[in-house]
Amino acid sequence: LPSEAEAIKRHLIGNANRVELDEQNRVLIPQRLRKFARFEKSAIIRGQISHCEIWDEAVLDEEELQAMQIAKRQIEENGVPRGMENFSF
């Protein structure tokens, strides 16, 4: 693999942690990973089809706002992306 891919792989695998459930069946995220993820108060677990993500609530709100601003700008400049013409909830 290119050196960049090796560095990413090393980071992802090197930060894997085996965790156990506590007495109340909670997963306790190690301090090192909480610091890296910028967890402050509330965490959100979000399903993403094949996996789930754990976010600090405020960080997720910030990321979503930025993503919506980028999407709005792209739609204004280029129209609705192909494949989303009939998208609805």
C-alpha positions as CSV (number, residue, x, y, z in Angstrom):
1,L,0.0,0.0,0.0
2,P,1.1,3.6,-0.5
3,S,2.6,5.2,2.7
4,E,-0.6,7.3,3.2
5,A,-2.7,4.2,3.2
6,E,-0.4,2.5,5.6
7,A,-0.5,5.4,8.0
8,I,-4.3,5.4,7.9
9,K,-4.5,1.7,8.5
10,R,-2.0,2.0,11.4
11,H,-4.1,4.7,13.0
12,L,-7.4,2.8,12.6
13,I,-6.1,-0.6,13.8
14,G,-3.7,0.8,16.4
15,N,-6.6,2.7,18.1
16,A,-8.9,-0.4,18.3
17,N,-9.8,-1.3,21.8
18,R,-11.4,-4.3,23.3
19,V,-14.2,-3.2,25.6
20,E,-16.6,-5.0,27.9
21,L,-20.0,-4.0,29.0
22,D,-20.3,-2.6,32.5
23,E,-22.9,-3.8,35.1
24,Q,-25.6,-1.7,33.3
25,N,-24.7,-3.1,29.9
26,R,-23.0,0.1,28.8
27,V,-19.9,0.4,26.6
28,L,-17.3,2.6,28.3
29,I,-15.3,4.4,25.6
30,P,-11.6,4.7,26.7
31,Q,-10.5,8.3,27.6
32,R,-8.0,8.4,24.8
33,L,-10.8,7.8,22.2
34,R,-13.2,10.2,23.9
35,K,-10.6,12.9,23.7
36,F,-9.9,12.1,20.0
37,A,-13.6,12.2,19.2
38,R,-14.1,15.4,21.1
39,F,-16.8,14.0,23.4
40,E,-17.9,16.6,25.9
41,K,-21.4,15.9,27.2
42,S,-24.0,14.0,25.1
43,A,-23.0,11.2,22.6
44,I,-25.2,10.1,19.8
45,I,-25.1,6.7,18.2
46,R,-26.1,6.9,14.5
47,G,-26.8,4.0,12.2
48,Q,-25.2,4.1,8.8
49,I,-26.6,1.0,7.0
50,S,-23.5,-1.2,7.4
51,H,-22.1,0.3,10.6
52,C,-22.8,2.8,13.3
53,E,-21.0,6.0,14.4
54,I,-20.7,7.6,17.8
55,W,-20.6,11.4,17.8
56,D,-20.5,14.1,20.3
57,E,-23.9,15.8,19.9
58,A,-22.6,19.3,19.4
59,V,-19.9,18.2,16.9
60,L,-22.5,16.2,14.9
61,D,-24.8,19.3,14.8
62,E,-21.9,21.4,13.5
63,E,-21.0,18.7,10.9
64,E,-24.6,18.4,9.7
65,L,-24.9,22.2,9.4
66,Q,-21.8,22.4,7.3
67,A,-22.9,19.4,5.1
68,M,-26.3,21.0,4.5
69,Q,-24.6,24.4,3.5
70,I,-22.3,22.6,1.1
71,A,-25.2,20.5,-0.4
72,K,-27.3,23.6,-0.8
73,R,-24.5,25.4,-2.6
74,Q,-23.9,22.5,-4.9
75,I,-27.6,22.2,-5.8
76,E,-27.8,25.9,-6.5
77,E,-24.7,25.7,-8.8
78,N,-25.2,22.3,-10.4
79,G,-28.8,21.2,-9.8
80,V,-30.0,18.1,-8.0
81,P,-27.4,15.3,-8.2
82,R,-28.3,12.5,-10.7
83,G,-30.1,9.7,-8.9
84,M,-31.8,12.1,-6.4
85,E,-34.4,13.6,-8.7
86,N,-37.3,11.6,-7.2
87,F,-35.8,11.2,-3.7
88,S,-38.3,11.5,-0.8
89,F,-38.7,10.3,2.7
